[in-house]
Amino acid sequence: MSIPEVYRGQGSMEPLMPKGGDPRLAELTCEILKASGCLTAHVHAPRVLEALAAIVREMNCYYSNLIEGHKTTPRDIERAMGKDFSKDPTQRDNQLLGLAHIEVEKLLHVLPGGHARPDPVHERALGTPRPAHPCRAVFPI
């Protein structure tokens, strides 16, 4: 699979960061982090957390491919994960790209030596207990 010319230089992926100091963007980021932390706090079984993480990785793969113009459906990604590749060379390349995306995302959550990165909103990572009240607003108990 050859890399299209458009993706060979850093400038092809700019802007990587939004310009300006839009306070609404910071507010939305905090809302997302709070909701994510609350969801994590409500799911205590490691197997359930890993299953959710796998689903989110597949979802991220689908949307990243979509943004980049690669037409790979969630079903195509799921088939690729089961080593069931398309006979169409372009679609097969997109499936392989999707698998690479998922594997790289897995690596982003592992420290050198194979240890998992701490959850940045977990109280052990922050060193302070997380307040209970924001979670109830996002996920009522």
Backbone as JSON Lines, residues from 0, in Angstrom:
{"i":0,"aa":"M","n":[0.85,-1.18,0.0],"ca":[0.0,0.0,0.0],"c":[0.89,1.23,0.0]}
{"i":1,"aa":"S","n":[0.75,2.07,-0.98],"ca":[1.55,3.28,-1.04],"c":[0.83,4.42,-0.33]}
{"i":2,"aa":"I","n":[1.61,5.29,0.26],"ca":[1.05,6.43,0.99],"c":[0.77,7.54,-0.02]}
{"i":3,"aa":"P","n":[-0.45,8.04,-0.08],"ca":[-0.74,9.13,-1.01],"c":[0.15,10.35,-0.73]}
{"i":4,"aa":"E","n":[0.51,11.05,-1.76],"ca":[1.38,12.22,-1.65],"c":[0.88,13.22,-0.62]}
{"i":5,"aa":"V","n":[-0.41,13.37,-0.5],"ca":[-1.0,14.36,0.39],"c":[-0.62,14.12,1.86]}
{"i":6,"aa":"Y","n":[-0.24,12.87,2.23],"ca":[0.06,12.58,3.63],"c":[1.56,12.46,3.92]}
{"i":7,"aa":"R","n":[2.4,12.93,3.03],"ca":[3.85,12.78,3.23],"c":[4.47,13.89,4.08]}
{"i":8,"aa":"G","n":[3.82,15.03,4.16],"ca":[4.41,16.13,4.91],"c":[3.56,16.51,6.11]}
{"i":9,"aa":"Q","n":[4.19,17.11,7.11],"ca":[3.48,17.53,8.31],"c":[2.37,18.52,7.97]}
{"i":10,"aa":"G","n":[2.59,19.39,7.01],"ca":[1.61,20.4,6.65],"c":[0.3,19.83,6.15]}
{"i":11,"aa":"S","n":[0.32,18.57,5.67],"ca":[-0.91,17.96,5.17],"c":[-1.89,17.65,6.29]}
{"i":12,"aa":"M","n":[-1.41,17.64,7.52],"ca":[-2.3,17.32,8.65],"c":[-2.63,18.55,9.49]}
{"i":13,"aa":"E","n":[-2.24,19.72,9.06],"ca":[-2.52,20.92,9.83],"c":[-3.89,21.46,9.49]}
{"i":14,"aa":"P","n":[-4.59,22.16,10.33],"ca":[-4.17,22.52,11.68],"c":[-4.39,21.36,12.66]}
{"i":15,"aa":"L","n":[-3.36,21.06,13.43],"ca":[-3.47,20.0,14.42],"c":[-4.12,20.49,15.71]}
{"i":16,"aa":"M","n":[-4.0,21.77,15.95],"ca":[-4.61,22.35,17.14],"c":[-5.48,23.53,16.73]}
{"i":17,"aa":"P","n":[-6.62,23.69,17.4],"ca":[-7.46,24.85,17.08],"c":[-6.76,26.15,17.43]}
{"i":18,"aa":"K","n":[-7.03,27.19,16.68],"ca":[-6.41,28.49,16.94],"c":[-7.23,29.26,17.97]}
{"i":19,"aa":"G","n":[-6.54,30.12,18.68],"ca":[-7.23,30.99,19.62],"c":[-7.54,30.31,20.93]}
{"i":20,"aa":"G","n":[-8.03,31.07,21.85],"ca":[-8.35,30.56,23.18],"c":[-9.85,30.53,23.41]}
{"i":21,"aa":"D","n":[-10.57,29.77,22.6],"ca":[-12.02,29.68,22.73],"c":[-12.39,29.04,24.08]}
{"i":22,"aa":"P","n":[-12.99,29.79,25.0],"ca":[-13.32,29.24,26.31],"c":[-14.35,28.11,26.22]}
{"i":23,"aa":"R","n":[-15.19,28.12,25.2],"ca":[-16.2,27.06,25.05],"c":[-15.54,25.71,24.78]}
{"i":24,"aa":"L","n":[-14.42,25.72,24.04],"ca":[-13.7,24.49,23.77],"c":[-13.14,23.89,25.06]}
{"i":25,"aa":"A","n":[-12.59,24.73,25.92],"ca":[-12.08,24.26,27.21],"c":[-13.21,23.71,28.07]}
{"i":26,"aa":"E","n":[-14.36,24.37,28.03],"ca":[-15.52,23.92,28.8],"c":[-16.02,22.56,28.3]}
{"i":27,"aa":"L","n":[-16.09,22.4,26.98],"ca":[-16.52,21.12,26.42],"c":[-15.54,20.0,26.75]}
{"i":28,"aa":"T","n":[-14.25,20.33,26.73],"ca":[-13.24,19.34,27.08],"c":[-13.43,18.87,28.51]}
{"i":29,"aa":"C","n":[-13.68,19.8,29.41],"ca":[-13.93,19.44,30.83],"c":[-15.17,18.57,30.97]}
{"i":30,"aa":"E","n":[-16.22,18.88,30.23],"ca":[-17.44,18.08,30.29],"c":[-17.18,16.65,29.82]}
{"i":31,"aa":"I","n":[-16.42,16.5,28.75],"ca":[-16.1,15.17,28.23],"c":[-15.27,14.39,29.24]}
{"i":32,"aa":"L","n":[-14.25,15.03,29.81],"ca":[-13.41,14.35,30.79],"c":[-14.2,13.96,32.04]}
{"i":33,"aa":"K","n":[-15.11,14.83,32.46],"ca":[-15.93,14.54,33.63],"c":[-16.84,13.34,33.36]}
{"i":34,"aa":"A","n":[-17.5,13.34,32.2],"ca":[-18.39,12.23,31.86],"c":[-17.62,10.92,31.73]}
{"i":35,"aa":"S","n":[-16.44,10.99,31.14],"ca":[-15.61,9.8,30.99],"c":[-15.19,9.25,32.36]}
{"i":36,"aa":"G","n":[-14.75,10.14,33.23],"ca":[-14.37,9.72,34.58],"c":[-15.53,9.14,35.35]}
{"i":37,"aa":"C","n":[-16.71,9.72,35.18],"ca":[-17.89,9.21,35.88],"c":[-18.27,7.83,35.38]}
{"i":38,"aa":"L","n":[-18.19,7.63,34.06],"ca":[-18.49,6.31,33.51],"c":[-17.49,5.29,34.04]}
{"i":39,"aa":"T","n":[-16.22,5.63,34.04],"ca":[-15.19,4.73,34.55],"c":[-15.44,4.41,36.03]}
{"i":40,"aa":"A","n":[-15.86,5.4,36.8],"ca":[-16.11,5.19,38.23],"c":[-17.29,4.24,38.47]}
{"i":41,"aa":"H","n":[-18.22,4.17,37.53],"ca":[-19.38,3.3,37.7],"c":[-19.15,1.88,37.19]}
{"i":42,"aa":"V","n":[-18.08,1.66,36.47],"ca":[-17.78,0.33,35.96],"c":[-16.53,-0.16,36.67]}
{"i":43,"aa":"H","n":[-16.69,-1.16,37.53],"ca":[-15.59,-1.6,38.37],"c":[-14.91,-2.87,37.86]}
{"i":44,"aa":"A","n":[-15.58,-3.64,37.02],"ca":[-15.0,-4.9,36.55],"c":[-14.0,-4.63,35.42]}
{"i":45,"aa":"P","n":[-12.76,-5.05,35.6],"ca":[-11.75,-4.81,34.56],"c":[-12.14,-5.37,33.18]}
{"i":46,"aa":"R","n":[-12.81,-6.51,33.17],"ca":[-13.21,-7.09,31.87],"c":[-14.24,-6.22,31.16]}
{"i":47,"aa":"V","n":[-15.12,-5.6,31.92],"ca":[-16.12,-4.71,31.32],"c":[-15.43,-3.46,30.79]}
{"i":48,"aa":"L","n":[-14.5,-2.91,31.56],"ca":[-13.75,-1.74,31.11],"c":[-12.99,-2.04,29.83]}
{"i":49,"aa":"E","n":[-12.36,-3.21,29.75],"ca":[-11.61,-3.57,28.55],"c":[-12.55,-3.76,27.36]}
{"i":50,"aa":"A","n":[-13.72,-4.35,27.6],"ca":[-14.7,-4.51,26.51],"c":[-15.17,-3.15,26.0]}
{"i":51,"aa":"L","n":[-15.42,-2.22,26.92],"ca":[-15.8,-0.86,26.51],"c":[-14.67,-0.18,25.74]}
{"i":52,"aa":"A","n":[-13.45,-0.37,26.21],"ca":[-12.29,0.22,25.53],"c":[-12.16,-0.33,24.11]}
{"i":53,"aa":"A","n":[-12.4,-1.63,23.94],"ca":[-12.31,-2.24,22.61],"c":[-13.36,-1.65,21.67]}
{"i":54,"aa":"I","n":[-14.56,-1.45,22.18],"ca":[-15.63,-0.86,21.37],"c":[-15.27,0.57,20.97]}
{"i":55,"aa":"V","n":[-14.73,1.32,21.93],"ca":[-14.36,2.71,21.64],"c":[-13.21,2.75,20.63]}
{"i":56,"aa":"R","n":[-12.25,1.82,20.74],"ca":[-11.16,1.78,19.76],"c":[-11.7,1.53,18.35]}
{"i":57,"aa":"E","n":[-12.64,0.61,18.22],"ca":[-13.24,0.34,16.91],"c":[-14.0,1.57,16.4]}
{"i":58,"aa":"M","n":[-14.71,2.23,17.29],"ca":[-15.45,3.44,16.91],"c":[-14.48,4.53,16.46]}
{"i":59,"aa":"N","n":[-13.39,4.73,17.22],"ca":[-12.38,5.72,16.85],"c":[-11.79,5.4,15.48]}
{"i":60,"aa":"C","n":[-11.54,4.12,15.24],"ca":[-10.99,3.69,13.96],"c":[-11.94,4.05,12.83]}
{"i":61,"aa":"Y","n":[-13.21,3.74,13.0],"ca":[-14.21,4.03,11.97],"c":[-14.25,5.53,11.66]}
{"i":62,"aa":"Y","n":[-14.36,6.35,12.7],"ca":[-14.47,7.79,12.47],"c":[-13.17,8.39,11.93]}
{"i":63,"aa":"S","n":[-12.03,7.9,12.38],"ca":[-10.76,8.4,11.84],"c":[-10.66,8.08,10.35]}
{"i":64,"aa":"N","n":[-11.02,6.86,9.99],"ca":[-11.0,6.49,8.57],"c":[-11.97,7.34,7.78]}
{"i":65,"aa":"L","n":[-13.13,7.59,8.34],"ca":[-14.14,8.41,7.66],"c":[-13.62,9.82,7.43]}
{"i":66,"aa":"I","n":[-13.02,10.41,8.45],"ca":[-12.47,11.76,8.35],"c":[-11.38,11.81,7.28]}
{"i":67,"aa":"E","n":[-10.58,10.76,7.19],"ca":[-9.48,10.72,6.23],"c":[-9.94,10.33,4.83]}
{"i":68,"aa":"G","n":[-11.23,10.04,4.67],"ca":[-11.76,9.72,3.35],"c":[-11.69,8.24,2.99]}
{"i":69,"aa":"H","n":[-11.39,7.38,3.96],"ca":[-11.35,5.94,3.71],"c":[-12.7,5.35,4.07]}
{"i":70,"aa":"K","n":[-13.37,4.79,3.08],"ca":[-14.72,4.27,3.31],"c":[-14.64,2.83,3.82]}
{"i":71,"aa":"T","n":[-14.54,2.71,5.12],"ca":[-14.51,1.41,5.78],"c":[-15.66,1.39,6.77]}
{"i":72,"aa":"T","n":[-16.54,0.44,6.65],"ca":[-17.69,0.37,7.55],"c":[-17.31,-0.33,8.86]}
{"i":73,"aa":"P","n":[-18.09,-0.11,9.91],"ca":[-17.82,-0.86,11.15],"c":[-17.8,-2.38,10.91]}
{"i":74,"aa":"R","n":[-18.65,-2.85,10.03],"ca":[-18.66,-4.3,9.72],"c":[-17.34,-4.71,9.07]}
{"i":75,"aa":"D","n":[-16.79,-3.87,8.17],"ca":[-15.5,-4.18,7.55],"c":[-14.39,-4.25,8.59]}
{"i":76,"aa":"I","n":[-14.43,-3.34,9.55],"ca":[-13.42,-3.31,10.61],"c":[-13.55,-4.57,11.47]}
{"i":77,"aa":"E","n":[-14.78,-4.92,11.81],"ca":[-15.02,-6.12,12.63],"c":[-14.54,-7.37,11.89]}
{"i":78,"aa":"R","n":[-14.82,-7.43,10.59],"ca":[-14.36,-8.59,9.8],"c":[-12.84,-8.66,9.77]}
{"i":79,"aa":"A","n":[-12.2,-7.51,9.61],"ca":[-10.74,-7.48,9.58],"c":[-10.16,-7.97,10.91]}
{"i":80,"aa":"M","n":[-10.81,-7.62,12.0],"ca":[-10.33,-8.07,13.3],"c":[-10.39,-9.59,13.41]}
{"i":81,"aa":"G","n":[-11.32,-10.19,12.66],"ca":[-11.43,-11.66,12.61],"c":[-10.63,-12.25,11.46]}
{"i":82,"aa":"K","n":[-9.74,-11.44,10.84],"ca":[-8.88,-11.85,9.72],"c":[-9.7,-12.23,8.48]}
{"i":83,"aa":"D","n":[-10.89,-11.66,8.33],"ca":[-11.74,-11.89,7.16],"c":[-11.64,-10.63,6.29]}
{"i":84,"aa":"F","n":[-10.69,-10.65,5.34],"ca":[-10.41,-9.46,4.54],"c":[-11.15,-9.5,3.2]}
{"i":85,"aa":"S","n":[-11.45,-8.31,2.71],"ca":[-12.12,-8.15,1.43],"c":[-11.19,-8.61,0.3]}
{"i":86,"aa":"K","n":[-11.79,-9.1,-0.77],"ca":[-11.03,-9.46,-1.96],"c":[-10.66,-8.2,-2.77]}
{"i":87,"aa":"D","n":[-11.41,-7.11,-2.56],"ca":[-11.12,-5.85,-3.24],"c":[-9.85,-5.25,-2.62]}
{"i":88,"aa":"P","n":[-8.8,-4.99,-3.43],"ca":[-7.52,-4.51,-2.86],"c":[-7.64,-3.19,-2.09]}
{"i":89,"aa":"T","n":[-8.45,-2.25,-2.58],"ca":[-8.6,-0.97,-1.88],"c":[-9.28,-1.18,-0.53]}
{"i":90,"aa":"Q","n":[-10.34,-1.99,-0.53],"ca":[-11.05,-2.23,0.72],"c":[-10.17,-3.01,1.7]}
{"i":91,"aa":"R","n":[-9.39,-3.95,1.18],"ca":[-8.48,-4.72,2.04],"c":[-7.44,-3.77,2.66]}
{"i":92,"aa":"D","n":[-6.89,-2.86,1.85],"ca":[-5.94,-1.88,2.38],"c":[-6.58,-1.03,3.47]}
{"i":93,"aa":"N","n":[-7.84,-0.64,3.27],"ca":[-8.54,0.14,4.3],"c":[-8.76,-0.68,5.56]}
{"i":94,"aa":"Q","n":[-9.04,-1.97,5.41],"ca":[-9.2,-2.83,6.58],"c":[-7.87,-2.94,7.33]}
{"i":95,"aa":"L","n":[-6.77,-3.11,6.59],"ca":[-5.45,-3.2,7.22],"c":[-5.09,-1.89,7.92]}
{"i":96,"aa":"L","n":[-5.45,-0.77,7.29],"ca":[-5.23,0.54,7.92],"c":[-6.02,0.63,9.22]}
{"i":97,"aa":"G","n":[-7.25,0.14,9.21],"ca":[-8.08,0.15,10.41],"c":[-7.46,-0.69,11.53]}
{"i":98,"aa":"L","n":[-6.94,-1.87,11.17],"ca":[-6.29,-2.72,12.18],"c":[-5.05,-2.02,12.76]}
{"i":99,"aa":"A","n":[-4.29,-1.36,11.9],"ca":[-3.11,-0.64,12.37],"c":[-3.53,0.48,13.33]}
{"i":100,"aa":"H","n":[-4.6,1.18,13.0],"ca":[-5.11,2.25,13.85],"c":[-5.45,1.71,15.24]}
{"i":101,"aa":"I","n":[-6.14,0.59,15.28],"ca":[-6.54,-0.01,16.55],"c":[-5.32,-0.44,17.36]}
{"i":102,"aa":"E","n":[-4.34,-1.05,16.7],"ca":[-3.14,-1.5,17.41],"c":[-2.34,-0.32,17.96]}
{"i":103,"aa":"V","n":[-2.24,0.76,17.2],"ca":[-1.52,1.94,17.68],"c":[-2.24,2.53,18.89]}
{"i":104,"aa":"E","n":[-3.56,2.58,18.82],"ca":[-4.31,3.12,19.97],"c":[-4.1,2.26,21.21]}
{"i":105,"aa":"K","n":[-4.02,0.95,21.05],"ca":[-3.72,0.08,22.19],"c":[-2.35,0.42,22.78]}
{"i":106,"aa":"L","n":[-1.37,0.65,21.9],"ca":[-0.01,0.97,22.37],"c":[0.04,2.29,23.12]}
{"i":107,"aa":"L","n":[-0.84,3.23,22.78],"ca":[-0.86,4.52,23.47],"c":[-1.25,4.39,24.93]}
{"i":108,"aa":"H","n":[-1.85,3.27,25.29],"ca":[-2.3,3.07,26.67],"c":[-1.37,2.17,27.47]}
{"i":109,"aa":"V","n":[-0.17,1.93,26.94],"ca":[0.79,1.07,27.62],"c":[2.1,1.83,27.81]}
{"i":110,"aa":"L","n":[2.64,1.75,29.02],"ca":[3.94,2.35,29.33],"c":[5.05,1.4,28.92]}
{"i":111,"aa":"P","n":[6.27,1.9,28.74],"ca":[7.39,0.98,28.49],"c":[7.47,-0.06,29.6]}
{"i":112,"aa":"G","n":[7.73,-1.29,29.24],"ca":[7.76,-2.37,30.22],"c":[6.42,-3.1,30.29]}
{"i":113,"aa":"G","n":[5.45,-2.65,29.51],"ca":[4.17,-3.35,29.45],"c":[3.15,-2.97,30.5]}
{"i":114,"aa":"H","n":[3.43,-1.96,31.3],"ca":[2.49,-1.55,32.34],"c":[1.44,-0.6,31.76]}
{"i":115,"aa":"A","n":[0.21,-0.74,32.22],"ca":[-0.87,0.13,31.74],"c":[-0.67,1.55,32.26]}
{"i":116,"aa":"R","n":[-0.99,2.52,31.41],"ca":[-0.95,3.93,31.84],"c":[-2.09,4.15,32.83]}
{"i":117,"aa":"P","n":[-1.87,4.96,33.86],"ca":[-2.97,5.24,34.79],"c":[-4.05,6.09,34.11]}
{"i":118,"aa":"D","n":[-5.27,5.88,34.53],"ca":[-6.38,6.71,34.05],"c":[-6.12,8.12,34.59]}
{"i":119,"aa":"P","n":[-6.03,9.13,33.71],"ca":[-5.68,10.47,34.19],"c":[-6.7,11.09,35.13]}
{"i":120,"aa":"V","n":[-7.93,10.59,35.15],"ca":[-8.91,11.15,36.07],"c":[-9.13,10.25,37.28]}
{"i":121,"aa":"H","n":[-8.36,9.19,37.41],"ca":[-8.49,8.29,38.55],"c":[-7.82,8.9,39.76]}
{"i":122,"aa":"E","n":[-8.4,8.7,40.93],"ca":[-7.87,9.36,42.12],"c":[-6.43,8.97,42.43]}
{"i":123,"aa":"R","n":[-6.01,7.75,42.07],"ca":[-4.62,7.37,42.32],"c":[-3.67,8.14,41.41]}
{"i":124,"aa":"A","n":[-4.13,8.46,40.21],"ca":[-3.29,9.23,39.3],"c":[-3.22,10.69,39.74]}
{"i":125,"aa":"L","n":[-4.32,11.22,40.23],"ca":[-4.36,12.62,40.66],"c":[-3.86,12.81,42.08]}
{"i":126,"aa":"G","n":[-3.97,11.77,42.89],"ca":[-3.55,11.87,44.27],"c":[-4.62,12.46,45.18]}
{"i":127,"aa":"T","n":[-5.79,12.76,44.63],"ca":[-6.89,13.3,45.44],"c":[-8.17,12.55,45.08]}
{"i":128,"aa":"P","n":[-9.06,12.38,46.04],"ca":[-10.32,11.71,45.74],"c":[-11.17,12.54,44.78]}
{"i":129,"aa":"R","n":[-11.89,11.85,43.93],"ca":[-12.78,12.52,42.99],"c":[-14.09,12.83,43.72]}
{"i":130,"aa":"P","n":[-14.61,14.05,43.58],"ca":[-15.89,14.36,44.24],"c":[-17.02,13.54,43.64]}
{"i":131,"aa":"A","n":[-17.99,13.17,44.47],"ca":[-19.09,12.31,44.02],"c":[-20.15,13.09,43.25]}
{"i":132,"aa":"H","n":[-20.39,14.33,43.57],"ca":[-21.54,15.04,43.0],"c":[-21.51,15.26,41.49]}
{"i":133,"aa":"P","n":[-20.36,15.5,40.8],"ca":[-20.44,15.72,39.35],"c":[-20.92,14.49,38.6]}
{"i":134,"aa":"C","n":[-20.6,13.29,39.1],"ca":[-21.02,12.07,38.42],"c":[-22.53,11.9,38.43]}
{"i":135,"aa":"R","n":[-23.17,12.3,39.5],"ca":[-24.62,12.16,39.57],"c":[-25.32,13.04,38.54]}
{"i":136,"aa":"A","n":[-24.7,14.16,38.22],"ca":[-25.29,15.04,37.23],"c":[-25.21,14.42,35.84]}
{"i":137,"aa":"V","n":[-24.16,13.67,35.58],"ca":[-23.96,13.07,34.26],"c":[-24.66,11.72,34.17]}
{"i":138,"aa":"F","n":[-24.48,10.89,35.21],"ca":[-25.09,9.57,35.25],"c":[-25.9,9.44,36.53]}
{"i":139,"aa":"P","n":[-27.17,9.86,36.53],"ca":[-27.97,9.8,37.76],"c":[-28.05,8.38,38.3]}
{"i":140,"aa":"I","n":[-27.91,8.27,39.61],"ca":[-27.97,6.97,40.26],"c":[-29.37,6.71,40.76]}
